[in-house]
Amino acid sequence: LLLDSITFPKVVPSSNYAVVVLVTNKASIGDYGTDSIREDYIYFAKEGETNGKADSILFTQVIVNGAQNQKLSNQIGVPKGFQHPLLFIYPKNSKEAIPFPQYEKFNVATLTKFVSKYADFYYGIPGLVEPMTAIANKFARSDKETQEKLYREADKILTKVHDFEYKDSKYYIKVMKNILSDGIGYIQNELKRLDNIIESDKISDDKKRELARKRNIINQFHYDDDISTTHNEL
């Protein structure tokens, strides 16, 4: 859905939808970086609507063409003279735009993590189990007492997941257990460990895909200001 200064106020704020907005400078269209981001966003939006859980999400775009929509982009929070597209989300009933983390890589995994934090959204990438992901998104930001409750909740969910989700679900629980015992630093240490193995030439492609699933899972435990990448392509 393409928005402008006339249609935008009719959509934001919304009591029915969280509104995701990609703002693009028309002058940069044709640039590889800009086109790549736009293509990834369009793919993500279509896949989310078709194969994910996105009934309460509205995926939109704003194109800034010189003075046209410049005021609107400033209102959203886009800095003047921006080059590459910038992504924002307006949660339900909110007039405040939340920006996509500046240093986060732009891919299906990071977009899923960002949108699902502020809206009722789920899109299955390799390794992710919906009810476990919902718990993981809360876990790292919670205090120790709440983490222990979430851990017990996840353990109960384990008995209800499908057989094909069981192995991945067990890894969510393993991560929670290790965070409880070793602290939040476990996340970054485990990511580095997985990275080193995945990037080595000493394991098979099947093993790399297995470890990439684990990395996708552990990324769901990250704080907002963590900088991470996800090997979703494996």
C-alpha positions as protocol buffer text, in pm:
chain_id: "A"
residue {
  index: 1
  type: LEU
  ca { x: 0 y: 0 z: 0 }
}
residue {
  index: 2
  type: LEU
  ca { x: 153 y: 330 z: -113 }
}
residue {
  index: 3
  type: LEU
  ca { x: 86 y: 620 z: 124 }
}
residue {
  index: 4
  type: ASP
  ca { x: 122 y: 996 z: 85 }
}
residue {
  index: 5
  type: SER
  ca { x: 46 y: 1303 z: 295 }
}
residue {
  index: 6
  type: ILE
  ca { x: -327 y: 1268 z: 222 }
}
residue {
  index: 7
  type: THR
  ca { x: -374 y: 894 z: 282 }
}
residue {
  index: 8
  type: PHE
  ca { x: -126 y: 856 z: 569 }
}
residue {
  index: 9
  type: PRO
  ca { x: -346 y: 1027 z: 836 }
}
residue {
  index: 10
  type: LYS
  ca { x: -630 y: 794 z: 737 }
}
residue {
  index: 11
  type: VAL
  ca { x: -417 y: 493 z: 822 }
}
residue {
  index: 12
  type: VAL
  ca { x: -206 y: 607 z: 1119 }
}
residue {
  index: 13
  type: PRO
  ca { x: -289 y: 568 z: 1400 }
}
residue {
  index: 14
  type: SER
  ca { x: -502 y: 257 z: 1360 }
}
residue {
  index: 15
  type: SER
  ca { x: -697 y: 66 z: 1622 }
}
residue {
  index: 16
  type: ASN
  ca { x: -708 y: -241 z: 1398 }
}
residue {
  index: 17
  type: TYR
  ca { x: -358 y: -266 z: 1255 }
}
residue {
  index: 18
  type: ALA
  ca { x: 6 y: -216 z: 1333 }
}
residue {
  index: 19
  type: VAL
  ca { x: 140 y: -20 z: 1036 }
}
residue {
  index: 20
  type: VAL
  ca { x: 482 y: -99 z: 891 }
}
residue {
  index: 21
  type: VAL
  ca { x: 625 y: 179 z: 672 }
}
residue {
  index: 22
  type: LEU
  ca { x: 923 y: 168 z: 438 }
}
residue {
  index: 23
  type: VAL
  ca { x: 1032 y: 521 z: 340 }
}
residue {
  index: 24
  type: THR
  ca { x: 1232 y: 550 z: 18 }
}
residue {
  index: 25
  type: ASN
  ca { x: 1402 y: 847 z: -148 }
}
residue {
  index: 26
  type: LYS
  ca { x: 1294 y: 824 z: -512 }
}
residue {
  index: 27
  type: ALA
  ca { x: 1627 y: 970 z: -623 }
}
residue {
  index: 28
  type: SER
  ca { x: 1805 y: 662 z: -487 }
}
residue {
  index: 29
  type: ILE
  ca { x: 1588 y: 410 z: -673 }
}
residue {
  index: 30
  type: GLY
  ca { x: 1814 y: 226 z: -915 }
}
residue {
  index: 31
  type: ASP
  ca { x: 2095 y: 213 z: -661 }
}
residue {
  index: 32
  type: TYR
  ca { x: 2179 y: -148 z: -574 }
}
residue {
  index: 33
  type: GLY
  ca { x: 2152 y: -95 z: -198 }
}
residue {
  index: 34
  type: THR
  ca { x: 1816 y: 80 z: -222 }
}
residue {
  index: 35
  type: ASP
  ca { x: 1670 y: -169 z: -465 }
}
residue {
  index: 36
  type: SER
  ca { x: 1790 y: -462 z: -257 }
}
residue {
  index: 37
  type: ILE
  ca { x: 1623 y: -328 z: 59 }
}
residue {
  index: 38
  type: ARG
  ca { x: 1298 y: -258 z: -126 }
}
residue {
  index: 39
  type: GLU
  ca { x: 1296 y: -603 z: -285 }
}
residue {
  index: 40
  type: ASP
  ca { x: 1360 y: -769 z: 52 }
}
residue {
  index: 41
  type: TYR
  ca { x: 1080 y: -568 z: 211 }
}
residue {
  index: 42
  type: ILE
  ca { x: 829 y: -646 z: -63 }
}
residue {
  index: 43
  type: TYR
  ca { x: 919 y: -1015 z: -48 }
}
residue {
  index: 44
  type: PHE
  ca { x: 887 y: -1014 z: 331 }
}
residue {
  index: 45
  type: ALA
  ca { x: 550 y: -837 z: 320 }
}
residue {
  index: 46
  type: LYS
  ca { x: 407 y: -1072 z: 56 }
}
residue {
  index: 47
  type: GLU
  ca { x: 537 y: -1382 z: 230 }
}
residue {
  index: 48
  type: GLY
  ca { x: 413 y: -1259 z: 566 }
}
residue {
  index: 49
  type: GLU
  ca { x: 65 y: -1194 z: 428 }
}
residue {
  index: 50
  type: THR
  ca { x: 51 y: -1520 z: 233 }
}
residue {
  index: 51
  type: ASN
  ca { x: 232 y: -1772 z: 451 }
}
residue {
  index: 52
  type: GLY
  ca { x: 257 y: -1603 z: 788 }
}
residue {
  index: 53
  type: LYS
  ca { x: 29 y: -1464 z: 1054 }
}
residue {
  index: 54
  type: ALA
  ca { x: -23 y: -1102 z: 953 }
}
residue {
  index: 55
  type: ASP
  ca { x: -396 y: -1033 z: 988 }
}
residue {
  index: 56
  type: SER
  ca { x: -330 y: -732 z: 1209 }
}
residue {
  index: 57
  type: ILE
  ca { x: -38 y: -590 z: 1007 }
}
residue {
  index: 58
  type: LEU
  ca { x: -55 y: -331 z: 730 }
}
residue {
  index: 59
  type: PHE
  ca { x: 257 y: -318 z: 512 }
}
residue {
  index: 60
  type: THR
  ca { x: 300 y: 21 z: 345 }
}
residue {
  index: 61
  type: GLN
  ca { x: 549 y: 241 z: 161 }
}
residue {
  index: 62
  type: VAL
  ca { x: 615 y: 614 z: 133 }
}
residue {
  index: 63
  type: ILE
  ca { x: 813 y: 750 z: -162 }
}
residue {
  index: 64
  type: VAL
  ca { x: 984 y: 1087 z: -109 }
}
residue {
  index: 65
  type: ASN
  ca { x: 1021 y: 1272 z: -439 }
}
residue {
  index: 66
  type: GLY
  ca { x: 1183 y: 1609 z: -378 }
}
residue {
  index: 67
  type: ALA
  ca { x: 939 y: 1821 z: -179 }
}
residue {
  index: 68
  type: GLN
  ca { x: 663 y: 1564 z: -227 }
}
residue {
  index: 69
  type: ASN
  ca { x: 611 y: 1373 z: 99 }
}
residue {
  index: 70
  type: GLN
  ca { x: 917 y: 1544 z: 253 }
}
residue {
  index: 71
  type: LYS
  ca { x: 713 y: 1683 z: 542 }
}
residue {
  index: 72
  type: LEU
  ca { x: 550 y: 1343 z: 593 }
}
residue {
  index: 73
  type: SER
  ca { x: 887 y: 1167 z: 603 }
}
residue {
  index: 74
  type: ASN
  ca { x: 1012 y: 1418 z: 863 }
}
residue {
  index: 75
  type: GLN
  ca { x: 699 y: 1351 z: 1066 }
}
residue {
  index: 76
  type: ILE
  ca { x: 771 y: 978 z: 1057 }
}
residue {
  index: 77
  type: GLY
  ca { x: 1126 y: 1037 z: 1177 }
}
residue {
  index: 78
  type: VAL
  ca { x: 1335 y: 1019 z: 861 }
}
residue {
  index: 79
  type: PRO
  ca { x: 1641 y: 1249 z: 865 }
}
residue {
  index: 80
  type: LYS
  ca { x: 1685 y: 1498 z: 582 }
}
residue {
  index: 81
  type: GLY
  ca { x: 1914 y: 1385 z: 305 }
}
residue {
  index: 82
  type: PHE
  ca { x: 1868 y: 1015 z: 377 }
}
residue {
  index: 83
  type: GLN
  ca { x: 1993 y: 779 z: 108 }
}
residue {
  index: 84
  type: HIS
  ca { x: 1880 y: 422 z: 162 }
}
residue {
  index: 85
  type: PRO
  ca { x: 1524 y: 321 z: 261 }
}
residue {
  index: 86
  type: LEU
  ca { x: 1434 y: 331 z: 629 }
}
residue {
  index: 87
  type: LEU
  ca { x: 1180 y: 110 z: 802 }
}
residue {
  index: 88
  type: PHE
  ca { x: 941 y: 201 z: 1083 }
}
residue {
  index: 89
  type: ILE
  ca { x: 647 y: 45 z: 1263 }
}
residue {
  index: 90
  type: TYR
  ca { x: 348 y: 212 z: 1426 }
}
residue {
  index: 91
  type: PRO
  ca { x: 198 y: -24 z: 1686 }
}
residue {
  index: 92
  type: LYS
  ca { x: -180 y: -29 z: 1715 }
}
residue {
  index: 93
  type: ASN
  ca { x: -326 y: 301 z: 1841 }
}
residue {
  index: 94
  type: SER
  ca { x: 16 y: 469 z: 1832 }
}
residue {
  index: 95
  type: LYS
  ca { x: 121 y: 793 z: 1663 }
}
residue {
  index: 96
  type: GLU
  ca { x: 487 y: 728 z: 1743 }
}
residue {
  index: 97
  type: ALA
  ca { x: 699 y: 551 z: 1483 }
}
residue {
  index: 98
  type: ILE
  ca { x: 952 y: 297 z: 1607 }
}
residue {
  index: 99
  type: PRO
  ca { x: 1257 y: 269 z: 1377 }
}
residue {
  index: 100
  type: PHE
  ca { x: 1415 y: -56 z: 1266 }
}
residue {
  index: 101
  type: PRO
  ca { x: 1749 y: -89 z: 1452 }
}
residue {
  index: 102
  type: GLN
  ca { x: 2011 y: 114 z: 1268 }
}
residue {
  index: 103
  type: TYR
  ca { x: 2288 y: -145 z: 1259 }
}
residue {
  index: 104
  type: GLU
  ca { x: 2073 y: -456 z: 1220 }
}
residue {
  index: 105
  type: LYS
  ca { x: 2107 y: -647 z: 895 }
}
residue {
  index: 106
  type: PHE
  ca { x: 1797 y: -627 z: 676 }
}
residue {
  index: 107
  type: ASN
  ca { x: 1666 y: -977 z: 607 }
}
residue {
  index: 108
  type: VAL
  ca { x: 1364 y: -1196 z: 671 }
}
residue {
  index: 109
  type: ALA
  ca { x: 1487 y: -1309 z: 1012 }
}
residue {
  index: 110
  type: THR
  ca { x: 1560 y: -961 z: 1149 }
}
residue {
  index: 111
  type: LEU
  ca { x: 1241 y: -818 z: 998 }
}
residue {
  index: 112
  type: THR
  ca { x: 1039 y: -1098 z: 1158 }
}
residue {
  index: 113
  type: LYS
  ca { x: 1200 y: -1032 z: 1493 }
}
residue {
  index: 114
  type: PHE
  ca { x: 1137 y: -656 z: 1468 }
}
residue {
  index: 115
  type: VAL
  ca { x: 774 y: -669 z: 1355 }
}
residue {
  index: 116
  type: SER
  ca { x: 674 y: -950 z: 1593 }
}
residue {
  index: 117
  type: LYS
  ca { x: 804 y: -746 z: 1888 }
}
residue {
  index: 118
  type: TYR
  ca { x: 550 y: -470 z: 1829 }
}
residue {
  index: 119
  type: ALA
  ca { x: 262 y: -656 z: 1664 }
}
residue {
  index: 120
  type: ASP
  ca { x: 81 y: -987 z: 1653 }
}
residue {
  index: 121
  type: PHE
  ca { x: 291 y: -1132 z: 1374 }
}
residue {
  index: 122
  type: TYR
  ca { x: 459 y: -1462 z: 1304 }
}
residue {
  index: 123
  type: TYR
  ca { x: 651 y: -1586 z: 1004 }
}
residue {
  index: 124
  type: GLY
  ca { x: 821 y: -1922 z: 1022 }
}
residue {
  index: 125
  type: ILE
  ca { x: 1190 y: -1922 z: 935 }
}
residue {
  index: 126
  type: PRO
  ca { x: 1404 y: -2235 z: 977 }
}
residue {
  index: 127
  type: GLY
  ca { x: 1415 y: -2346 z: 1340 }
}
residue {
  index: 128
  type: LEU
  ca { x: 1150 y: -2116 z: 1482 }
}
residue {
  index: 129
  type: VAL
  ca { x: 854 y: -2258 z: 1674 }
}
residue {
  index: 130
  type: GLU
  ca { x: 578 y: -2000 z: 1721 }
}
residue {
  index: 131
  type: PRO
  ca { x: 486 y: -2046 z: 2092 }
}
residue {
  index: 132
  type: MET
  ca { x: 852 y: -2084 z: 2188 }
}
residue {
  index: 133
  type: THR
  ca { x: 948 y: -1772 z: 1993 }
}
residue {
  index: 134
  type: ALA
  ca { x: 682 y: -1573 z: 2179 }
}
residue {
  index: 135
  type: ILE
  ca { x: 845 y: -1674 z: 2508 }
}
residue {
  index: 136
  type: ALA
  ca { x: 1198 y: -1611 z: 2381 }
}
residue {
  index: 137
  type: ASN
  ca { x: 1106 y: -1255 z: 2278 }
}
residue {
  index: 138
  type: LYS
  ca { x: 1018 y: -1181 z: 2643 }
}
residue {
  index: 139
  type: PHE
  ca { x: 1286 y: -1389 z: 2812 }
}
residue {
  index: 140
  type: ALA
  ca { x: 1606 y: -1186 z: 2780 }
}
residue {
  index: 141
  type: ARG
  ca { x: 1430 y: -862 z: 2882 }
}
residue {
  index: 142
  type: SER
  ca { x: 1276 y: -1013 z: 3195 }
}
residue {
  index: 143
  type: ASP
  ca { x: 1405 y: -1030 z: 3551 }
}
residue {
  index: 144
  type: LYS
  ca { x: 1529 y: -1360 z: 3696 }
}
residue {
  index: 145
  type: GLU
  ca { x: 1199 y: -1447 z: 3863 }
}
residue {
  index: 146
  type: THR
  ca { x: 1003 y: -1392 z: 3542 }
}
residue {
  index: 147
  type: GLN
  ca { x: 1263 y: -1587 z: 3343 }
}
residue {
  index: 148
  type: GLU
  ca { x: 1214 y: -1886 z: 3571 }
}
residue {
  index: 149
  type: LYS
  ca { x: 836 y: -1868 z: 3515 }
}
residue {
  index: 150
  type: LEU
  ca { x: 886 y: -1845 z: 3139 }
}
residue {
  index: 151
  type: TYR
  ca { x: 1123 y: -2141 z: 3152 }
}
residue {
  index: 152
  type: ARG
  ca { x: 858 y: -2352 z: 3326 }
}
residue {
  index: 153
  type: GLU
  ca { x: 598 y: -2233 z: 3076 }
}
residue {
  index: 154
  type: ALA
  ca { x: 821 y: -2337 z: 2786 }
}
residue {
  index: 155
  type: ASP
  ca { x: 878 y: -2676 z: 2946 }
}
residue {
  index: 156
  type: LYS
  ca { x: 501 y: -2733 z: 2951 }
}
residue {
  index: 157
  type: ILE
  ca { x: 467 y: -2625 z: 2588 }
}
residue {
  index: 158
  type: LEU
  ca { x: 730 y: -2884 z: 2494 }
}
residue {
  index: 159
  type: THR
  ca { x: 478 y: -3160 z: 2563 }
}
residue {
  index: 160
  type: LYS
  ca { x: 232 y: -3008 z: 2315 }
}
residue {
  index: 161
  type: VAL
  ca { x: 445 y: -2924 z: 2010 }
}
residue {
  index: 162
  type: HIS
  ca { x: 436 y: -3128 z: 1692 }
}
residue {
  index: 163
  type: ASP
  ca { x: 693 y: -3404 z: 1654 }
}
residue {
  index: 164
  type: PHE
  ca { x: 877 y: -3212 z: 1380 }
}
residue {
  index: 165
  type: GLU
  ca { x: 909 y: -2911 z: 1615 }
}
residue {
  index: 166
  type: TYR
  ca { x: 1034 y: -3105 z: 1916 }
}
residue {
  index: 167
  type: LYS
  ca { x: 1409 y: -3088 z: 1850 }
}
residue {
  index: 168
  type: ASP
  ca { x: 1405 y: -2714 z: 1785 }
}
residue {
  index: 169
  type: SER
  ca { x: 1182 y: -2658 z: 2089 }
}
residue {
  index: 170
  type: LYS
  ca { x: 1432 y: -2842 z: 2306 }
}
residue {
  index: 171
  type: TYR
  ca { x: 1701 y: -2599 z: 2196 }
}
residue {
  index: 172
  type: TYR
  ca { x: 1489 y: -2300 z: 2306 }
}
residue {
  index: 173
  type: ILE
  ca { x: 1472 y: -2459 z: 2650 }
}
residue {
  index: 174
  type: LYS
  ca { x: 1845 y: -2529 z: 2652 }
}
residue {
  index: 175
  type: VAL
  ca { x: 1914 y: -2162 z: 2576 }
}
residue {
  index: 176
  type: MET
  ca { x: 1681 y: -2050 z: 2856 }
}
residue {
  index: 177
  type: LYS
  ca { x: 1847 y: -2287 z: 3102 }
}
residue {
  index: 178
  type: ASN
  ca { x: 2193 y: -2160 z: 3009 }
}
residue {
  index: 179
  type: ILE
  ca { x: 2088 y: -1795 z: 3039 }
}
residue {
  index: 180
  type: LEU
  ca { x: 1952 y: -1870 z: 3386 }
}
residue {
  index: 181
  type: SER
  ca { x: 2278 y: -2034 z: 3492 }
}
residue {
  index: 182
  type: ASP
  ca { x: 2537 y: -1827 z: 3301 }
}
residue {
  index: 183
  type: GLY
  ca { x: 2366 y: -1491 z: 3258 }
}
residue {
  index: 184
  type: ILE
  ca { x: 2272 y: -1291 z: 2951 }
}
residue {
  index: 185
  type: GLY
  ca { x: 2629 y: -1303 z: 2821 }
}
residue {
  index: 186
  type: TYR
  ca { x: 2563 y: -1662 z: 2716 }
}
residue {
  index: 187
  type: ILE
  ca { x: 2371 y: -1536 z: 2411 }
}
residue {
  index: 188
  type: GLN
  ca { x: 2664 y: -1352 z: 2254 }
}
residue {
  index: 189
  type: ASN
  ca { x: 2910 y: -1628 z: 2344 }
}
residue {
  index: 190
  type: GLU
  ca { x: 2691 y: -1894 z: 2185 }
}
residue {
  index: 191
  type: LEU
  ca { x: 2637 y: -1685 z: 1873 }
}
residue {
  index: 192
  type: LYS
  ca { x: 3013 y: -1643 z: 1831 }
}
residue {
  index: 193
  type: ARG
  ca { x: 3065 y: -2015 z: 1881 }
}
residue {
  index: 194
  type: LEU
  ca { x: 2803 y: -2103 z: 1621 }
}
residue {
  index: 195
  type: ASP
  ca { x: 2944 y: -1845 z: 1380 }
}
residue {
  index: 196
  type: ASN
  ca { x: 3292 y: -1990 z: 1402 }
}
residue {
  index: 197
  type: ILE
  ca { x: 3168 y: -2341 z: 1331 }
}
residue {
  index: 198
  type: ILE
  ca { x: 2933 y: -2238 z: 1049 }
}
residue {
  index: 199
  type: GLU
  ca { x: 3206 y: -2038 z: 875 }
}
residue {
  index: 200
  type: SER
  ca { x: 3461 y: -2317 z: 897 }
}
residue {
  index: 201
  type: ASP
  ca { x: 3518 y: -2571 z: 622 }
}
residue {
  index: 202
  type: LYS
  ca { x: 3528 y: -2862 z: 863 }
}
residue {
  index: 203
  type: ILE
  ca { x: 3158 y: -2952 z: 868 }
}
residue {
  index: 204
  type: SER
  ca { x: 2907 y: -3067 z: 608 }
}
residue {
  index: 205
  type: ASP
  ca { x: 2637 y: -2849 z: 455 }
}
residue {
  index: 206
  type: ASP
  ca { x: 2374 y: -3045 z: 647 }
}
residue {
  index: 207
  type: LYS
  ca { x: 2550 y: -2967 z: 974 }
}
residue {
  index: 208
  type: LYS
  ca { x: 2575 y: -2600 z: 878 }
}
residue {
  index: 209
  type: ARG
  ca { x: 2200 y: -2591 z: 817 }
}
residue {
  index: 210
  type: GLU
  ca { x: 2140 y: -2752 z: 1156 }
}
residue {
  index: 211
  type: LEU
  ca { x: 2357 y: -2494 z: 1331 }
}
residue {
  index: 212
  type: ALA
  ca { x: 2194 y: -2212 z: 1135 }
}
residue {
  index: 213
  type: ARG
  ca { x: 1857 y: -2322 z: 1276 }
}
residue {
  index: 214
  type: LYS
  ca { x: 2004 y: -2291 z: 1625 }
}
residue {
  index: 215
  type: ARG
  ca { x: 2138 y: -1948 z: 1542 }
}
residue {
  index: 216
  type: ASN
  ca { x: 1797 y: -1837 z: 1418 }
}
residue {
  index: 217
  type: ILE
  ca { x: 1651 y: -1953 z: 1749 }
}
residue {
  index: 218
  type: ILE
  ca { x: 1906 y: -1786 z: 1975 }
}
residue {
  index: 219
  type: ASN
  ca { x: 1863 y: -1458 z: 1786 }
}
residue {
  index: 220
  type: GLN
  ca { x: 1507 y: -1447 z: 1920 }
}
residue {
  index: 221
  type: PHE
  ca { x: 1649 y: -1394 z: 2271 }
}
residue {
  index: 222
  type: HIS
  ca { x: 1836 y: -1076 z: 2179 }
}
residue {
  index: 223
  type: TYR
  ca { x: 1786 y: -737 z: 2336 }
}
residue {
  index: 224
  type: ASP
  ca { x: 1678 y: -455 z: 2103 }
}
residue {
  index: 225
  type: ASP
  ca { x: 2023 y: -297 z: 2097 }
}
residue {
  index: 226
  type: ASP
  ca { x: 2207 y: -616 z: 2015 }
}
residue {
  index: 227
  type: ILE
  ca { x: 2367 y: -627 z: 1673 }
}
residue {
  index: 228
  type: SER
  ca { x: 2323 y: -967 z: 1517 }
}
residue {
  index: 229
  type: THR
  ca { x: 2296 y: -1150 z: 1191 }
}
residue {
  index: 230
  type: THR
  ca { x: 2099 y: -1459 z: 1107 }
}
residue {
  index: 231
  type: HIS
  ca { x: 2211 y: -1726 z: 863 }
}
residue {
  index: 232
  type: ASN
  ca { x: 1859 y: -1780 z: 736 }
}
residue {
  index: 233
  type: GLU
  ca { x: 1981 y: -1860 z: 389 }
}
residue {
  index: 234
  type: LEU
  ca { x: 2132 y: -2191 z: 497 }
}
